[in-house]
């Protein structure tokens, strides 16, 4: 998949993307949602212990290229919602094992949310993020694009976890297992906790 994603991103077709590209992206996004691929992953040979997967960022950006802006509003008069068709709101069910408390939270499709994650309203998790099991994303907290959050963490009220898609080689924010990030903290590009 990596080679195909890189080819599609690096060599934008003059006549536009095809159904084959869309099928590739659908398969790519399913792997992101399942946590099978990540924007960054542990790498003992790296000085930081982590490696950025630039090709995954290319796949996410490819999704923005492929998508047209569509109306996704439930009630356009009260709460209009227009975004790329390739990145709707992530769908959950009771078997997902994710607790989403009502009150305006949003999780974008194309991110991994582990079992036992609690989402307190209103919070937001963006595409490419990886939030591992047992973590709480508290009220007003945001998890940016490609951020990596470990197991059993608590992102307190108002925490901002920065996202980074570009430049492709830039390190996302990484919060390792069992971390507590205090209220109203901002953790930005390249920081590892």
JOKA-V623588 format. One record per pair of residues at least 4 apart in sequence whose C-alpha atoms are under 8 Angstrom apart, sorted by sequence separation. I is the first residue (numbers start at 1). J is the second residue. D is the distance in whole Angstrom. If there is no record, write none. Layout:
BEGIN
I & J & D
I & J & D
END
This chain:
BEGIN
1 & 5 & 6
2 & 6 & 6
3 & 7 & 6
4 & 8 & 6
5 & 9 & 6
6 & 10 & 6
7 & 11 & 6
8 & 12 & 6
12 & 16 & 7
13 & 17 & 6
17 & 21 & 6
18 & 22 & 7
19 & 23 & 6
20 & 24 & 6
21 & 25 & 6
22 & 26 & 6
23 & 27 & 6
24 & 28 & 6
25 & 29 & 6
26 & 30 & 6
27 & 31 & 6
28 & 32 & 6
29 & 33 & 6
30 & 34 & 6
31 & 35 & 6
32 & 36 & 6
45 & 49 & 7
46 & 50 & 6
53 & 57 & 7
54 & 58 & 6
55 & 59 & 6
56 & 60 & 6
57 & 61 & 6
58 & 62 & 6
59 & 63 & 6
60 & 64 & 7
61 & 65 & 7
62 & 66 & 6
63 & 67 & 6
75 & 79 & 6
76 & 80 & 4
83 & 87 & 7
84 & 88 & 7
92 & 96 & 6
93 & 97 & 8
94 & 98 & 7
101 & 105 & 8
113 & 117 & 7
119 & 123 & 7
125 & 129 & 7
131 & 135 & 7
137 & 141 & 6
143 & 147 & 6
149 & 153 & 7
155 & 159 & 6
166 & 170 & 7
175 & 179 & 7
181 & 185 & 7
187 & 191 & 7
8 & 13 & 8
12 & 17 & 8
17 & 22 & 8
31 & 36 & 5
32 & 37 & 5
44 & 49 & 5
46 & 51 & 7
74 & 79 & 7
75 & 80 & 7
76 & 81 & 7
83 & 88 & 7
100 & 105 & 8
137 & 142 & 8
165 & 170 & 8
31 & 37 & 6
32 & 38 & 6
43 & 49 & 5
44 & 50 & 7
73 & 79 & 7
74 & 80 & 8
92 & 98 & 8
164 & 170 & 7
42 & 49 & 6
43 & 50 & 5
73 & 80 & 5
74 & 81 & 8
164 & 171 & 7
42 & 50 & 4
43 & 51 & 6
72 & 80 & 8
73 & 81 & 5
164 & 172 & 6
41 & 50 & 5
42 & 51 & 6
71 & 80 & 8
72 & 81 & 5
73 & 82 & 7
163 & 172 & 6
40 & 50 & 7
41 & 51 & 5
71 & 81 & 6
72 & 82 & 6
162 & 172 & 8
163 & 173 & 7
40 & 51 & 5
41 & 52 & 7
71 & 82 & 5
72 & 83 & 7
162 & 173 & 6
40 & 52 & 4
41 & 53 & 8
70 & 82 & 6
71 & 83 & 7
161 & 173 & 7
8 & 21 & 7
39 & 52 & 6
40 & 53 & 5
69 & 82 & 6
70 & 83 & 6
39 & 53 & 5
69 & 83 & 5
70 & 84 & 6
105 & 119 & 7
111 & 125 & 8
117 & 131 & 8
123 & 137 & 7
129 & 143 & 7
141 & 155 & 7
147 & 161 & 7
173 & 187 & 7
179 & 193 & 7
38 & 53 & 7
39 & 54 & 7
68 & 83 & 8
69 & 84 & 4
70 & 85 & 6
98 & 113 & 7
105 & 120 & 7
111 & 126 & 7
117 & 132 & 7
123 & 138 & 7
129 & 144 & 7
135 & 150 & 7
141 & 156 & 7
147 & 162 & 7
173 & 188 & 6
68 & 84 & 5
69 & 85 & 6
72 & 88 & 8
98 & 114 & 7
105 & 121 & 5
106 & 122 & 7
108 & 124 & 8
111 & 127 & 5
112 & 128 & 8
117 & 133 & 6
118 & 134 & 7
120 & 136 & 8
123 & 139 & 6
124 & 140 & 8
129 & 145 & 5
130 & 146 & 7
135 & 151 & 6
136 & 152 & 7
138 & 154 & 7
141 & 157 & 6
142 & 158 & 8
144 & 160 & 8
147 & 163 & 6
172 & 188 & 8
173 & 189 & 5
174 & 190 & 7
176 & 192 & 7
39 & 56 & 5
67 & 84 & 5
68 & 85 & 6
89 & 106 & 7
90 & 107 & 6
97 & 114 & 8
98 & 115 & 6
99 & 116 & 7
101 & 118 & 8
104 & 121 & 6
105 & 122 & 4
106 & 123 & 6
107 & 124 & 6
108 & 125 & 6
109 & 126 & 8
110 & 127 & 5
111 & 128 & 5
112 & 129 & 6
113 & 130 & 6
114 & 131 & 6
115 & 132 & 8
116 & 133 & 5
117 & 134 & 5
118 & 135 & 6
119 & 136 & 6
120 & 137 & 6
121 & 138 & 7
122 & 139 & 5
123 & 140 & 5
124 & 141 & 7
125 & 142 & 6
126 & 143 & 6
127 & 144 & 8
128 & 145 & 5
129 & 146 & 4
130 & 147 & 6
131 & 148 & 6
132 & 149 & 6
133 & 150 & 8
134 & 151 & 6
135 & 152 & 4
136 & 153 & 6
137 & 154 & 6
138 & 155 & 6
139 & 156 & 7
140 & 157 & 6
141 & 158 & 5
142 & 159 & 6
143 & 160 & 7
144 & 161 & 6
145 & 162 & 7
146 & 163 & 6
147 & 164 & 8
172 & 189 & 5
173 & 190 & 5
174 & 191 & 6
175 & 192 & 6
176 & 193 & 6
38 & 56 & 7
39 & 57 & 6
67 & 85 & 5
68 & 86 & 8
89 & 107 & 6
90 & 108 & 5
91 & 109 & 7
97 & 115 & 5
98 & 116 & 5
99 & 117 & 6
100 & 118 & 6
101 & 119 & 6
102 & 120 & 8
103 & 121 & 5
104 & 122 & 5
105 & 123 & 5
106 & 124 & 5
107 & 125 & 5
108 & 126 & 5
109 & 127 & 6
110 & 128 & 6
111 & 129 & 5
112 & 130 & 5
113 & 131 & 5
114 & 132 & 5
115 & 133 & 5
116 & 134 & 5
117 & 135 & 5
118 & 136 & 5
119 & 137 & 5
120 & 138 & 5
121 & 139 & 5
122 & 140 & 5
123 & 141 & 5
124 & 142 & 5
125 & 143 & 5
126 & 144 & 5
127 & 145 & 5
128 & 146 & 4
129 & 147 & 5
130 & 148 & 5
131 & 149 & 5
132 & 150 & 5
133 & 151 & 5
134 & 152 & 4
135 & 153 & 5
136 & 154 & 5
137 & 155 & 5
138 & 156 & 5
139 & 157 & 5
140 & 158 & 4
141 & 159 & 5
142 & 160 & 5
143 & 161 & 5
144 & 162 & 5
145 & 163 & 4
146 & 164 & 6
171 & 189 & 6
172 & 190 & 5
173 & 191 & 5
174 & 192 & 5
175 & 193 & 5
5 & 24 & 8
37 & 56 & 7
67 & 86 & 5
89 & 108 & 5
90 & 109 & 4
96 & 115 & 6
97 & 116 & 6
98 & 117 & 5
99 & 118 & 5
100 & 119 & 5
101 & 120 & 5
102 & 121 & 6
103 & 122 & 6
104 & 123 & 7
105 & 124 & 6
106 & 125 & 7
107 & 126 & 6
108 & 127 & 6
110 & 129 & 8
111 & 130 & 6
112 & 131 & 6
113 & 132 & 6
114 & 133 & 4
115 & 134 & 7
116 & 135 & 7
117 & 136 & 6
118 & 137 & 6
119 & 138 & 6
120 & 139 & 5
121 & 140 & 7
122 & 141 & 8
123 & 142 & 6
124 & 143 & 6
125 & 144 & 6
126 & 145 & 5
127 & 146 & 7
128 & 147 & 7
129 & 148 & 6
130 & 149 & 6
131 & 150 & 6
132 & 151 & 5
133 & 152 & 6
134 & 153 & 7
135 & 154 & 6
136 & 155 & 6
137 & 156 & 7
138 & 157 & 5
139 & 158 & 6
140 & 159 & 7
141 & 160 & 6
142 & 161 & 6
143 & 162 & 7
144 & 163 & 4
145 & 164 & 6
146 & 165 & 7
170 & 189 & 8
171 & 190 & 5
172 & 191 & 7
173 & 192 & 6
174 & 193 & 6
4 & 24 & 8
5 & 25 & 8
64 & 84 & 7
66 & 86 & 7
67 & 87 & 8
88 & 108 & 6
89 & 109 & 5
90 & 110 & 7
97 & 117 & 7
98 & 118 & 6
99 & 119 & 6
100 & 120 & 7
101 & 121 & 6
112 & 132 & 8
113 & 133 & 7
114 & 134 & 7
117 & 137 & 8
118 & 138 & 8
119 & 139 & 8
120 & 140 & 8
125 & 145 & 8
126 & 146 & 8
129 & 149 & 8
130 & 150 & 8
131 & 151 & 8
132 & 152 & 7
135 & 155 & 8
136 & 156 & 8
138 & 158 & 7
141 & 161 & 8
142 & 162 & 8
143 & 163 & 7
144 & 164 & 7
145 & 165 & 6
170 & 190 & 7
171 & 191 & 8
87 & 108 & 6
88 & 109 & 6
98 & 119 & 8
100 & 121 & 8
138 & 159 & 8
64 & 86 & 7
87 & 109 & 5
159 & 181 & 7
1 & 24 & 8
63 & 86 & 6
64 & 87 & 8
87 & 110 & 7
153 & 176 & 8
159 & 182 & 7
63 & 87 & 8
148 & 172 & 7
150 & 174 & 8
153 & 177 & 6
154 & 178 & 8
156 & 180 & 7
159 & 183 & 6
160 & 184 & 7
162 & 186 & 7
147 & 172 & 5
148 & 173 & 6
149 & 174 & 6
150 & 175 & 6
151 & 176 & 7
152 & 177 & 6
153 & 178 & 5
154 & 179 & 7
155 & 180 & 6
156 & 181 & 6
157 & 182 & 8
158 & 183 & 6
159 & 184 & 5
160 & 185 & 6
161 & 186 & 6
162 & 187 & 6
163 & 188 & 7
164 & 189 & 7
146 & 172 & 6
147 & 173 & 5
148 & 174 & 5
149 & 175 & 5
150 & 176 & 5
151 & 177 & 5
152 & 178 & 5
153 & 179 & 5
154 & 180 & 5
155 & 181 & 5
156 & 182 & 5
157 & 183 & 5
158 & 184 & 4
159 & 185 & 5
160 & 186 & 5
161 & 187 & 5
162 & 188 & 5
163 & 189 & 7
1 & 28 & 7
145 & 172 & 8
146 & 173 & 8
147 & 174 & 6
148 & 175 & 6
149 & 176 & 6
150 & 177 & 4
151 & 178 & 6
152 & 179 & 7
153 & 180 & 6
154 & 181 & 6
155 & 182 & 7
156 & 183 & 5
157 & 184 & 6
158 & 185 & 7
159 & 186 & 6
160 & 187 & 6
161 & 188 & 6
162 & 189 & 6
148 & 176 & 8
149 & 177 & 7
150 & 178 & 7
153 & 181 & 8
155 & 183 & 8
156 & 184 & 7
159 & 187 & 8
150 & 179 & 8
28 & 59 & 7
29 & 60 & 8
25 & 59 & 7
25 & 62 & 8
25 & 63 & 6
87 & 127 & 8
22 & 66 & 7
6 & 55 & 6
9 & 58 & 6
17 & 66 & 7
5 & 55 & 7
9 & 59 & 7
6 & 58 & 7
9 & 61 & 8
2 & 55 & 6
5 & 58 & 7
6 & 59 & 8
9 & 62 & 6
2 & 56 & 8
5 & 59 & 6
8 & 62 & 8
5 & 62 & 8
60 & 127 & 8
60 & 128 & 7
57 & 128 & 8
33 & 109 & 7
35 & 111 & 8
33 & 110 & 5
34 & 111 & 8
35 & 112 & 5
32 & 110 & 5
33 & 111 & 5
34 & 112 & 6
32 & 111 & 6
33 & 112 & 5
29 & 109 & 8
30 & 110 & 7
32 & 112 & 6
33 & 113 & 8
29 & 110 & 5
39 & 128 & 7
57 & 146 & 8
38 & 128 & 7
39 & 129 & 8
38 & 130 & 7
35 & 130 & 7
32 & 128 & 7
61 & 165 & 8
40 & 146 & 8
39 & 146 & 6
38 & 146 & 8
39 & 147 & 8
40 & 148 & 7
57 & 165 & 6
57 & 166 & 8
58 & 168 & 7
57 & 168 & 6
54 & 168 & 5
54 & 169 & 6
53 & 169 & 8
52 & 169 & 7
52 & 170 & 7
52 & 171 & 6
52 & 172 & 8
40 & 171 & 8
40 & 172 & 7
39 & 172 & 8
END
